[in-house]
Amino acid sequence: MAALSYDGCNFFRQRLILSTLSGKRVKIREIRSREDEPGLRDFEASFIRLLDKVTNGTRIEINQTGTVLFYQPGLLYGGSVEHECNLQRSIGYYLEGLLMLAPFMKNSLKAVLKGVTNDPTDPSVDLLKATAIPLMKKFGIDGEGLEIKVVKRGIAPHGGGEVHFSCPVRRTLKPVLLTDPGKIKRIRGTAYSVRVSPQMANRIVDSARSILNKLIPDIYIYTDHMKGASSGKSPGFGLVLVAETLNGTCLSAELSSTPQGRGDQMLPEELGKNCAKLLLEEIYRGGCVDSTNQSLALLYMTLGQQDVSKTLLGPLSPYTIEFLRHIRDFFQIMFKIETQTADEDQQKGGDKVLMTCVGAGYTNISKSIK
């Protein structure tokens, strides 16, 4: 079986994750070959090391300049893993990968990830905790063991945070029908601040409420001010907002302050208002899965039992579109994509996309049939 071959450093995680799940080898060439500093970045190498820790028998070959990578996946082993994430990206970058792999391990995964918990580029740990976990439960991944816990916060650039993630293993995933997002019933959120005045979090909450209170009465935003050892090494603050609907859909938005030494700081008032507006924008996009978790939902649909799954999504992000192409390469599964414009079906908000597929009937080989 020839290895699938790709060019460039884009969508690096997608390729390695799908390769690990499907067992197909991957060769990635020309990784930043034209740049002054060619080859893999440290955070990508760190991601490969993490995959190596949770699998057994993975073969990885990288040439001297780091511009060509050959990856032959082993078996997903799981168990207890500790990983120092690279500070260039937040823990969310690594956690998104683990969320995709965790249900299919041999032993249930208990991961301790250390590094940056909140930064402006990647989805933060709080966001994944609030949106990805409820989504996983819909696919039948639940039970005592499923949780993401922020033990210490670490803001970019110096990190110092710690996150515990545990997930039970499943033999198969349930097919889902998520076609009606339902109306918004409440908004929850967390305003966090570390190594700055605890008043910052209250200022963020007040400004976010000034916008959202006009629209819905049931809003509760927790303030989370960590002190001492659990506050990491850099100052910063931010806000994560989650809107829950009657049918249990979670739509989310987040903003975090500019990392120290990377430009002008944003006022907490401004941050709260902007984050509330981002949440409203996300609600306008709508769908049963928010834009951060589109690819996670589509992956679980692909790997479900051999039955039809349907999910209504907001407009597809470019990342998701590329993910669909990769799913076709690795699993030969195509989605039926129907667009629903906002006028028909009394839909509120923007245009939606109904994604339908028949699962690949992927089973966790290490779980014996009981």
C-alpha positions as CSV (number, residue, x, y, z in Angstrom):
1,M,0.0,0.0,0.0
2,A,1.5,3.3,-1.1
3,A,1.7,6.1,1.4
4,L,-0.6,9.1,0.8
5,S,1.5,12.0,-0.1
6,Y,0.9,15.7,0.6
7,D,2.8,18.9,0.1
8,G,3.2,21.8,2.6
9,C,2.8,22.4,6.3
10,N,-0.9,23.2,6.3
11,F,-3.4,21.0,8.0
12,F,-0.6,19.0,9.5
13,R,-2.6,17.8,12.5
14,Q,-5.5,16.6,10.3
15,R,-3.2,14.5,8.2
16,L,-1.5,12.8,11.1
17,I,-4.7,12.2,13.1
18,L,-6.6,10.7,10.1
19,S,-3.5,8.6,9.3
20,T,-3.4,7.3,12.9
21,L,-7.1,6.4,12.8
22,S,-7.1,4.8,9.3
23,G,-3.7,3.1,9.7
24,K,-2.6,4.6,6.3
25,R,1.0,5.9,6.0
26,V,1.6,9.5,5.1
27,K,4.4,11.3,3.5
28,I,4.5,15.1,3.7
29,R,7.0,16.9,1.5
30,E,8.1,20.5,1.1
31,I,7.3,21.6,4.7
32,R,8.2,25.3,4.5
33,S,10.9,24.5,2.1
34,R,11.0,28.0,0.7
35,E,11.3,29.8,4.0
36,D,14.4,31.2,5.7
37,E,13.9,28.7,8.5
38,P,12.8,25.6,6.6
39,G,11.2,22.5,8.0
40,L,9.0,21.6,11.0
41,R,8.4,24.1,13.7
42,D,8.9,23.1,17.3
43,F,5.2,23.0,18.1
44,E,4.7,20.5,15.2
45,A,7.5,18.3,16.4
46,S,5.9,18.5,19.9
47,F,2.6,17.3,18.4
48,I,4.4,14.3,16.7
49,R,5.9,13.4,20.1
50,L,2.5,13.5,21.7
51,L,1.1,11.1,19.1
52,D,4.1,8.9,19.7
53,K,3.3,8.8,23.4
54,V,-0.3,7.7,22.9
55,T,0.5,5.1,20.2
56,N,2.5,2.0,20.2
57,G,4.8,1.1,17.3
58,T,4.6,4.4,15.4
59,R,7.5,5.0,12.9
60,I,8.4,8.6,12.2
61,E,11.2,9.6,9.8
62,I,12.2,13.2,9.3
63,N,14.9,14.3,6.9
64,Q,17.8,16.5,8.2
65,T,16.3,19.9,7.2
66,G,12.9,18.8,8.5
67,T,11.1,19.5,5.2
68,V,10.0,15.9,4.6
69,L,8.1,13.8,7.1
70,F,7.2,10.1,6.8
71,Y,4.7,8.8,9.3
72,Q,3.7,5.2,9.7
73,P,1.0,5.0,12.4
74,G,1.1,2.3,15.2
75,L,-1.8,1.2,17.4
76,L,-3.6,3.6,19.6
77,Y,-2.6,2.6,23.1
78,G,-3.6,5.4,25.5
79,G,-3.1,5.0,29.2
80,S,-1.5,7.7,31.3
81,V,0.4,10.3,29.4
82,E,2.2,13.5,30.4
83,H,3.3,16.0,27.8
84,E,5.0,19.4,27.9
85,C,3.3,21.3,25.1
86,N,5.3,23.8,23.1
87,L,4.7,27.4,24.2
88,Q,4.2,28.7,20.6
89,R,0.7,27.2,20.6
90,S,-1.8,26.7,23.3
91,I,-2.8,23.4,24.9
92,G,-6.0,23.6,22.8
93,Y,-3.9,22.8,19.7
94,Y,-2.8,19.5,21.2
95,L,-6.1,18.8,23.0
96,E,-8.1,19.0,19.8
97,G,-6.0,16.2,18.4
98,L,-6.4,14.1,21.5
99,L,-10.2,14.6,21.4
100,M,-10.3,13.1,18.0
101,L,-8.3,10.0,19.0
102,A,-9.2,9.4,22.6
103,P,-12.4,7.2,22.2
104,F,-10.5,4.7,20.0
105,M,-7.6,3.9,22.4
106,K,-6.9,0.5,23.9
107,N,-6.8,1.9,27.4
108,S,-8.8,4.9,28.5
109,L,-6.7,8.0,28.2
110,K,-5.5,10.1,31.1
111,A,-3.4,13.0,29.8
112,V,-1.7,15.7,31.7
113,L,-0.8,18.6,29.4
114,K,1.4,21.5,30.5
115,G,1.9,24.8,28.7
116,V,-0.2,27.7,27.6
117,T,-3.9,27.3,28.4
118,N,-5.2,30.5,26.8
119,D,-3.8,32.4,23.8
120,P,-5.4,34.4,21.0
121,T,-4.8,31.9,18.2
122,D,-6.0,28.5,19.3
123,P,-9.3,27.4,21.0
124,S,-8.7,27.6,24.7
125,V,-9.1,24.7,27.1
126,D,-12.2,26.4,28.7
127,L,-13.9,26.6,25.3
128,L,-13.2,22.9,24.5
129,K,-14.5,21.9,27.9
130,A,-17.7,23.8,27.4
131,T,-18.4,22.7,23.8
132,A,-16.5,19.6,22.8
133,I,-17.5,17.6,25.9
134,P,-21.3,18.0,25.4
135,L,-20.8,17.2,21.7
136,M,-18.9,13.9,22.5
137,K,-21.8,12.9,24.8
138,K,-24.2,13.1,21.9
139,F,-22.1,10.5,20.1
140,G,-22.3,8.2,23.1
141,I,-18.9,9.0,24.5
142,D,-19.8,9.6,28.1
143,G,-19.5,8.1,31.6
144,E,-17.6,9.0,34.6
145,G,-14.2,9.4,33.0
146,L,-14.9,12.1,30.4
147,E,-13.6,15.4,31.6
148,I,-11.2,18.3,31.0
149,K,-9.9,20.0,34.1
150,V,-7.9,23.2,34.3
151,V,-5.6,22.7,37.2
152,K,-3.4,25.7,36.6
153,R,-3.9,28.5,34.1
154,G,-1.0,29.6,31.9
155,I,-1.4,32.6,29.6
156,A,0.8,33.2,26.5
157,P,3.7,33.9,26.1
158,H,5.3,32.0,29.1
159,G,2.6,29.5,29.9
160,G,2.9,27.5,33.1
161,G,-0.6,26.1,32.9
162,E,-1.7,22.5,33.5
163,V,-4.7,20.6,32.1
164,H,-6.0,17.1,32.9
165,F,-8.0,15.3,30.2
166,S,-9.5,11.9,30.7
167,C,-11.7,10.0,28.3
168,P,-13.3,6.5,28.3
169,V,-12.9,4.2,25.3
170,R,-15.8,3.2,23.2
171,R,-16.1,0.3,20.8
172,T,-18.3,2.1,18.4
173,L,-19.9,5.6,18.1
174,K,-23.6,6.2,17.8
175,P,-25.0,7.8,14.6
176,V,-26.5,11.2,15.3
177,L,-29.4,13.3,13.9
178,L,-28.7,16.8,14.9
179,T,-30.9,18.8,12.6
180,D,-32.7,21.2,14.9
181,P,-30.5,23.5,17.0
182,G,-33.4,24.9,19.0
183,K,-33.8,28.3,20.6
184,I,-31.2,29.8,22.9
185,K,-32.2,29.3,26.6
186,R,-29.2,30.6,28.5
187,I,-25.8,32.0,28.3
188,R,-22.9,30.9,30.6
189,G,-19.4,32.0,30.6
190,T,-16.1,32.3,32.4
191,A,-14.1,35.5,32.8
192,Y,-10.6,34.6,33.9
193,S,-7.8,36.8,35.1
194,V,-4.3,35.9,36.3
195,R,-1.5,38.0,37.7
196,V,-3.6,41.2,37.2
197,S,-6.1,42.8,39.5
198,P,-9.1,40.5,40.2
199,Q,-11.3,43.5,39.3
200,M,-10.4,43.0,35.6
201,A,-12.7,39.9,35.5
202,N,-15.6,41.9,37.0
203,R,-15.1,44.6,34.4
204,I,-15.2,42.1,31.6
205,V,-18.4,40.6,33.0
206,D,-20.2,43.9,33.3
207,S,-19.4,45.0,29.7
208,A,-20.4,41.6,28.2
209,R,-23.7,41.8,30.1
210,S,-24.3,45.3,28.9
211,I,-24.9,43.8,25.4
212,L,-26.4,40.4,26.2
213,N,-28.8,41.5,28.9
214,K,-31.0,43.2,26.3
215,L,-31.5,39.9,24.6
216,I,-31.9,37.2,27.2
217,P,-32.4,37.3,31.0
218,D,-30.6,34.0,32.0
219,I,-26.9,35.0,31.9
220,Y,-24.3,33.9,34.4
221,I,-20.7,34.6,33.9
222,Y,-18.3,33.1,36.5
223,T,-15.2,35.0,37.4
224,D,-12.1,32.8,37.8
225,H,-9.1,34.5,39.4
226,M,-6.3,32.1,40.1
227,K,-3.6,33.1,42.6
228,G,-0.1,31.9,43.5
229,A,1.3,28.8,41.9
230,S,-1.8,28.0,39.8
231,S,-1.7,31.3,38.0
232,G,1.1,30.5,35.6
233,K,3.9,32.7,34.5
234,S,2.4,35.6,32.5
235,P,-0.3,38.2,33.2
236,G,-3.5,38.2,31.2
237,F,-7.3,38.0,31.2
238,G,-10.0,36.8,28.9
239,L,-13.6,35.7,28.5
240,V,-15.3,32.5,27.2
241,L,-19.0,32.6,26.4
242,V,-21.3,29.7,25.7
243,A,-24.9,29.9,24.6
244,E,-26.9,26.8,25.3
245,T,-30.1,26.0,23.3
246,L,-33.2,24.0,24.4
247,N,-31.9,21.0,22.5
248,G,-28.6,21.0,24.2
249,T,-26.5,22.6,21.4
250,C,-23.6,24.7,22.6
251,L,-22.4,27.7,20.6
252,S,-19.4,29.5,21.9
253,A,-17.0,32.5,21.5
254,E,-13.9,33.6,23.3
255,L,-11.3,36.4,23.4
256,S,-8.1,36.7,25.4
257,S,-5.9,39.7,26.1
258,T,-2.9,40.4,23.9
259,P,0.1,38.5,25.3
260,Q,2.7,40.5,27.1
261,G,5.1,42.2,24.7
262,R,3.1,41.5,21.6
263,G,1.4,44.8,21.0
264,D,-1.2,47.2,22.7
265,Q,-3.3,45.8,25.4
266,M,-7.1,45.7,25.0
267,L,-9.2,47.2,27.8
268,P,-11.3,44.7,29.7
269,E,-14.4,46.6,28.8
270,E,-13.6,46.4,25.1
271,L,-12.8,42.7,25.4
272,G,-16.1,41.9,27.1
273,K,-18.1,43.8,24.4
274,N,-16.2,42.3,21.5
275,C,-16.6,38.8,22.9
276,A,-20.3,39.3,23.3
277,K,-20.5,40.4,19.7
278,L,-18.5,37.4,18.6
279,L,-21.0,35.2,20.4
280,L,-23.9,36.9,18.7
281,E,-22.1,36.3,15.3
282,E,-21.7,32.6,16.2
283,I,-25.4,32.4,17.0
284,Y,-26.2,34.0,13.7
285,R,-24.1,31.4,11.9
286,G,-26.0,28.8,14.0
287,G,-26.2,25.1,13.3
288,C,-26.0,22.3,15.8
289,V,-22.3,22.4,16.3
290,D,-20.3,25.7,16.6
291,S,-17.5,26.5,14.2
292,T,-14.7,25.4,16.5
293,N,-16.0,21.8,16.6
294,Q,-17.2,21.3,13.1
295,S,-14.4,19.0,12.1
296,L,-14.7,17.0,15.4
297,A,-18.4,16.3,14.7
298,L,-17.7,15.4,11.1
299,L,-15.0,13.0,12.1
300,Y,-17.2,11.2,14.6
301,M,-20.0,11.0,12.0
302,T,-17.5,9.4,9.5
303,L,-16.3,6.9,12.1
304,G,-19.9,6.0,13.3
305,Q,-21.7,2.7,12.8
306,Q,-22.8,2.0,9.3
307,D,-25.9,4.1,9.5
308,V,-26.9,7.5,8.4
309,S,-25.8,10.6,10.4
310,K,-27.1,14.1,9.8
311,T,-25.9,17.3,11.2
312,L,-26.9,20.9,10.5
313,L,-23.9,23.2,10.5
314,G,-23.4,26.9,10.0
315,P,-21.2,28.0,7.0
316,L,-18.2,25.6,6.7
317,S,-14.9,27.1,7.7
318,P,-12.0,26.7,5.3
319,Y,-10.3,24.3,7.8
320,T,-13.5,22.1,7.8
321,I,-13.6,22.1,4.0
322,E,-10.1,20.8,3.8
323,F,-10.9,18.3,6.5
324,L,-13.7,16.9,4.3
325,R,-11.2,16.4,1.5
326,H,-8.9,14.6,3.8
327,I,-11.7,12.3,5.1
328,R,-12.3,11.4,1.5
329,D,-8.6,10.5,1.0
330,F,-8.3,8.4,4.2
331,F,-11.7,6.8,4.6
332,Q,-13.3,7.1,1.1
333,I,-16.3,8.7,2.7
334,M,-18.2,11.5,1.0
335,F,-20.7,13.7,2.6
336,K,-24.0,14.8,1.0
337,I,-24.0,18.6,1.4
338,E,-27.3,20.5,1.2
339,T,-27.5,24.2,1.7
340,Q,-30.5,25.7,3.5
341,T,-31.0,29.4,2.9
342,A,-32.2,31.5,5.8
343,D,-35.6,32.2,4.2
344,E,-36.9,28.6,3.9
345,D,-37.9,26.6,7.0
346,Q,-38.3,29.7,9.1
347,Q,-34.5,29.5,9.9
348,K,-33.1,32.5,11.7
349,G,-29.6,33.8,11.1
350,G,-27.3,32.9,8.2
351,D,-27.4,30.1,5.6
352,K,-26.9,26.6,7.0
353,V,-25.5,23.4,5.6
354,L,-27.0,20.0,6.2
355,M,-24.3,17.3,6.2
356,T,-25.3,13.7,5.7
357,C,-23.1,10.6,5.6
358,V,-23.1,6.9,6.2
359,G,-20.6,6.0,8.8
360,A,-17.5,3.8,8.0
361,G,-18.5,1.4,10.7
362,Y,-15.2,2.0,12.4
363,T,-14.7,-0.2,15.5
364,N,-12.1,0.1,18.2
365,I,-10.1,-3.1,17.5
366,S,-8.7,-3.3,21.0
367,K,-12.2,-3.6,22.6
368,S,-13.3,-7.2,22.5
369,I,-16.9,-8.0,22.0
370,K,-18.4,-8.7,25.4
